[in-house]
Amino acid sequence: MQILCTPTEDANGEANEGDCWLAGFYQGQVYFPALGRIYRGAWCWRRRCCRAGTWRGWILPCIVDTVASSAGEPQSPRRPESRSRLVGQNAMAWRYLRKSMFGSSGGESEEEDLQAAAIIASMGRKRRWGGSVFGHKIYKRDRAAAERLLMLKYFDEESIFDDDQFRRRYRMRKPLFLRIVDELTTANSFFKQRRNAAGAKGFSPIHKCTAAMRVLAYGQAADAVDDVLMMGESTVLKCVKVFVKTVISVYQEEYLRPPRQHEIEEMMTSNAARGFPGMIGSIDCMHWEWANCPSGWHGVYKGHKSKPTMILEAVASEDLRIWHAFFGLPGSHNDINVLHRSPVFDDLANGNAPEVEFTVNGNIYSMGYYLADGIYPDWATLVKSISAPVSKKHSVYARRQESCRKDVERTFGVLRAKWKILHSPARLWNPRDLNSIVRACVILHNMIIVDEREGRMWHSFITPSGQEQPTLQSTKIGTSLL
């Protein structure tokens, strides 16, 4: 706490009430920068004040200066509103200091109470949040020019960069991005272009979504896109937070869900050809470092990574699609603790598991399973490798199991490479914001997987028999999706 103080006596004992000095009071220490002195504790403070001849000898709030100025002394050139606010603050600071140091011996008069109440009442109500703030520096950014340049680069008919460059920098094809922009604008009015109080146009929906995508895709700081998109740091952060929350609310039901019956049948057919009939995915955990974790939480969020982290549990299939994502537990947990708190087997426990039937060694099974590593428990729904194979048969099985289990590892690698914000340490403070970012990245990842699968181009050619046969030209997805 800092208060304005007036020493009533100088070194020679002469009155010097016109000089206002700044004094700081914190944990029993009072410091006068003008005097260069530190007084520790209430006892030393009172003893020094007694030497000065009065217990108010060295500290006096500005309310005394105001009363003196009303008697005819010159006032400092200060606005009336600011002066009344400053006087009210110092009056409250003086009363707090007197109570904390002298207790009930400080005394209070009814006149002082009435005077402090009148000053506080004259301060008025606090300004509402938002709007222009007097004294803040304003940067005259040319939003219209930045938007025209953005449209010229990527969205005009004769844009500077082609579709491959767009897919590289936006992580998705242009039709998918434009669809996301339209649906988010319909779902949330924040993305609509509006005019401010001066009548100037704000940012367009494409402009706001581009800012959010740049932060997610490249992991840049919020102010790193200011020189390109002409958008302030606070606006960029708001765009990112609103973007991820709107993506979750609009697309979570479709792109972050358990697989449907026909999708399970396709996965089982594909995995049976790989040597694991009945397999419906692989499960594992990933850590995301939290750079701005509060120091008091380090003991909870630090684990074997020696830095504060948060854990993402995911179930992925061969086509790198994520069917289950559970994020938010501190990094001090291991995979078993995360599994015990995860809802991955809630449907199975509630009797809502999908119908699965497969045969292994002549035995019929009606429950699918996930591939997992050695730390997971020995459950019927988790198939692990053999850590120390002793025969050739065991060696072949362990090699096949570890190869197929790498689906989830490859998914984590693609997820981090595609969304660099998950690769670099998280710089936000609120764990809820980090949870929203991870879930939104998973949803966008699944949307890209589905779009790449549906967007593969079919070409027809004429066979010698005169029948048209379709041929498949695969896009750059990195894995086979059939």
N, C-alpha and C positions, 0 to 999 in steps of 0.2 A: 504494500500500500504506500502511495506517495501523497503528501499533502503540502500545501503552501504554508510556510511559517513566517512569522515576523518576530525577530528578537527585539524585546522591549528595552534591552540595555546593551551597550557595547562594552568594550574592554575598560573604558574609563568611567562606566556607570552612567553615561548619558543616554537619554531616550533616543531611539532610532526606529520609530514605528513605521516609517515610510518605506523601508527596504523589505521587500518580500523575497524570501529565500525558499529554495526547494529542499525539503527534508524527506528522507525515506524511513519508514518504520516497518521492520519485518523481523518476526521471531525475537522480539525483545531487543532489537538493535535499532538505534536511531542515528542517522548519518546526515550531516550538513555538508554538502559539496562546497559551499562557499567558505566554510571554516576548516574543512578537511578533518573533522573530528568524528569519532564513532563513540557512542555511549551504549554500553551493554547493560541490559537488565533494568528492572524497575528501580532497584535500590540505588544503583549508580546514577540513574536518571534523576531521581528525586534529590539525591545529594548535590548533584551539579546544579539543579534548579534552585535549591536552597542557598547555595553559594551566590547565585545571581541576585538573591534578595527576594524572589517570589517564585512560587511553584509554577507560575506561568511565564517565568522569566525568559525561557528560550524558545518556547513554542506557543504560537498564538494563531488561530485560524484567520482566514481572510475576512471573516465576518467583522472582526474588530477594525480592519482597514476600511470596510464599507461604512461602518458607523462613523469612523473618523472623517471619511471623505464627505459624508452627509453634513458634517459640522462646518464645512467650509474648506477643507483641504482638497488639493487637486486630485482628480481621478485619472486612472490610466486610460489611454485611448482604447477602449474595448467595447464591443457591441453589448447593448443591455441584456439581450437574451443569453449571450455567452457568459456575461459577468454574473447574472443571477444563477445560472446553472453551476458555474464554478464556485460561487459562494455557498450554494446549497450542498454541493459535494464536500466542500471543506468543512462546513458546519457538521455534517454527519461524520466526517473523518475525525474531527476534533472530539466529538462526543464518544466515538468508539475508542479513541486513544485514551481519553480520560477514564473511561470505564475499565479498560484493559489494564491500565497501569496503577490507578489509584483506588479502584473499586468504588465502594459506597462513600469513601471519604471525599471523592471529587465533588459530590453534591450536584444538584440540579435545581435551578430555579424555574418557577412557572413562566417567567418572562422569556427565558432562553428557549423553553419548549414551544411557546407560542411563536417566537421569532423563527425557529427552525421549521415549524410546521408551515408558516406563511411562505418561507423561501421555497420549500419543497413543493407547495401547491402552485407557486408561480412558475415552476419549471415546465409545466405542461406535460402532455402525454408523449410517450416515445413514438418516434416516426415509424410508420408501418414498413414492413420489409418490402424491398423492391423499389424500382424507380431510380432516377438520377440522384447522385449523392454529391453535395457541394464540396468542392475541393479535390475530387477524384480526377486523375488525369485521363483524358479522352484521346483515343487513337482513331483517327478518321480513316477507317478501312473502306476500301472501294469494293463493296460486296458484289455489286452488279458486274464489275469487270472480272472478278474472280469467278462468278457464275458463268459468264460468257466464255471465259477461257476453259472452264471445266467442260462445258457443253461442246466446245470446239475440239477438245482433246478426245472425248470418248463417246458422246451421245448424238452428235450431228450425223447426217447421212454420209457426208464425206469427212469423217473425223480423222484426226492426225494419226491416232493409234488404231490398229486393227483389232479384231476379236481376240486374237491370241494374247496381245498385250493387255487387253481388258481382263481376260480370264486370269492372267498372271497377277495383276495388281488388285483385282477385286475378289479373287479366289473363286469366282463362279462365272458362268456365262451371262451375257448381257440380258437376255430375256428373263432369266431367273431374278436378277437384281432388280429389274424394272417391275417385275411382279411383286417382289417384296416391298418396294417403295410404295406401290399403289395400295397394297393391302394394309401396310402400316399406317399410311395416311388416312385410310378409311377407318381404321380402328382407333387411332389416337389423333386428336386435333393438334397436338404439339407439332407434328410434322407439316402441317399446312402452312403455306406462305401467308403471312399477315403483315399489315402495316403498323408501324409504331406510332407514338403520339405525335411525332413530327410529320407523319404521312409517308415516310420512307419505307420501301419494301424490305421485309426481312429475308431470311434465308429460305430457299426453296426446299421441297422435300428431298430432291436428289442431293442437294448441297449438304443437308443435315445427315442423311444416311451415308454419304461419302465420307464425312468426317468421322463417323462412328466406325465405319469399315476400315479406315486407315489406322485408327488406333488399335482395333482388334487384330488386323492382319499383320501389321508391322510392329506392334508393341511399342509405338512411339509415345513419348510424353505428350500431354494435352497441348502444350504450347508449341510443339514441333510442327504442327500443321497450320499454324497461324500465318506464316509467310506465303503459303501456297493457297489455302482456302480463305484467308482473311477472316478468321473466326477466332475469337478470344478463348483463353484457356478455360474459363468457367463455362462458356457456352459449349465448348467441345466436351467437357466432362458431363454436362447435362445431357447432351445429345447421346453420348455413350450409354449413360444409365437409363435414359428413357428408351433408347433403341433396344437394349437387351431385354428390358422388362416387357416391352411390347412384343418382341419376337417370341418370348416365352408364352405370353397370354394368347397369341394368335396361332402359333404352330406347335405348341407342346402336345396337344391332344393327338396330332397326326404323326409327328416326327420324333417323338420321344415316348414311346409306348412299347409294350411287349409285342412280340410278333403274333400275327393272326394265324389261323389254321393253315391256310394255303402257303403262307411264308414259311411256317415250320416244316411243312412237307417238302418244300424246295430245299431248305437247308439240310434236312435229313437225307435227301437223295444225294446232294452234293457231298456231304460228309461221309456217307456210306461208301462212295467211290474212293474216298481218301483212307478208308480203313476203320472208320469210327461210326458205325450205324447208331442212331439214337442221340448223337451229339447235336446240341442246339446252340453252341457257342463256347467261348472261353472267357474266363473271368480273371481279373487281376486289379491291382491298385496302382495309382500314380500320385506323386507328390508335386505340389505347386508351392514354390517358396513364397513367403509373405515378407517382403522387405520392411513394411511399415507396421509390423506387429507391435503392439504396445509392450514395453519392457516388462510390465507386470505379468504378462501372459506367456513369456518365453518358456517358462517351465512346463506349460501345458502343450505348447505347439512345437517344442523341440523334441526330436526323436533321434533316430540313428543318422539323420541327415545333418545334425549339428547346427541347423538353422531352422527358424520357425517355418513350418510348412502346413498346408492343408491337403487332405487326401481326397482323391477321386476314385471311386470304385466303378468299374464299367464291365459290361458284357458285350462282346463284339463277335460278329460272324466273319466268314471268309471274305465277303465283299467289303469289309471294314465298316459296316454300319453298326452303330451303337444302339443296342436295344434296351439297355438299362444303365443309368448314371445316378450315382449317389455321392454327393460332394458336401464337404463342410466339417468333417471330423478333424480334430487337431492331429498334428504330425507325430505326437507321442504314441498314438495307437499303432498296432500292427494289423496285418490283413485279417487275423482272426477276430480282433475287436471290432473292426469295421463290418465284417460279415455278420456278427451277432446283432449289430444295430441296423443293418441294411434291410430294406423291404424286398430284396430280390426273391425270397422264397415265401412271401406273404400269400400269394395266390395258391401256392402248393399247400400251405398250412390251412388255408380257408377252404380247400377243396375245389378251387377254381382253376386248377392247372389244365393246360390244353391236352387234348387226347393225343397220345403218342403210343405207337406200337412198333416194336422191332424185335428181331430174333438174333441172338448171339449164342453160338455153340448149341443150337437146338432148343434153347430156352427163350420163351416169349416174355418180353418186358413191356410195361405200360407207363414208364416214367422216364423222361429224357434226363440228360446230364450235361454238366459243363466240364471242360478241361481246366485244371488248376495246377499250380505249382506245389512244391512240397510242404509249404507252411500251412496249407488249409487242412481242416479236420477230415477224418476218414468217414465221410458221409456217402450215402448211396447216390446222391445227386452230384457228387464231385469225383472226377476220375483223375488221379494223379499219376505221375511218372514213377519209375523204379529208380531210386537213387543209386543203388549199387547192384546193377544186373550181374548175375552169375552165369548166365547161359546166353547162347546166341539168340534164342527166342526172346528173352527178356531185353537184350540189347536192341533188337529190332523194334520191339514195342516201345521202349523208352525213346528211341530216336524218332519214331513216328509221332508219339504223343507230344514231345517237345517241339516238333516241327509244326504240328497243327495248333498247339497252344500259342504259338507266336502270332496268331491272328490278332489278339488283343494287344500284344506288344507293338505290332506294326500299326495298329490303329492309334495308339498313343503317340507314336512317332509322326504319323501323318497329321494328327490333330495339333501337335505342337509346331510342326513345320508350317502348317497352313495358317494357324492363328498364333503369331509370335508373342502375343500378350501372355500366353500360357507358358512360353519358353523362358521369358525373362521374369525376374521377381515381381510380384504384385506390389503396386505402389499406392493402392487405395487403403483406406483406414477401416471401412465397415465390412465385416465378414458377409453381410447380406449382399452387398454389391459384388463381392467376389463370387458368391454363389450364383448370382444372376448371370455374371459374365461367363462362367464355366458352362452353365446349362444352355445359354444362348449359343455359345461356340459349338456345343455338341449338336444342337438342333440345326444350325447352319451347316455343319459337317454332314449330317444325314440328308439335308435337303440337296446338297451338292451331289452326294452319292446317288440319290434317286434321280436327280435331273440328268446326271451323266449317263445313267442306265437308260432312261427313257429318251435321251437325246441322241443316241447312237443312230447313225445314218444307214438306211437300207438302200441298196442299189439292186437293180434288177438287170439280169442279162438273159439272153435268149439261148437256150440249149439247142443242140442239134435236133431234138425231138419237137421243138417248137414250144416247150413249156417254159414259163418264167420261173426262175429260181432266185430267191433272195439271197444276197450275200451281206455279211455283216462287216461294217467298217467301224472298229472300236475307237472310242475317244481316248484321250490321255488320262485314264483313271489309274493306271498302274497295276491293276489286278483284273483277272477274269471275273465277270459278273454273272456268268451262266452256271 
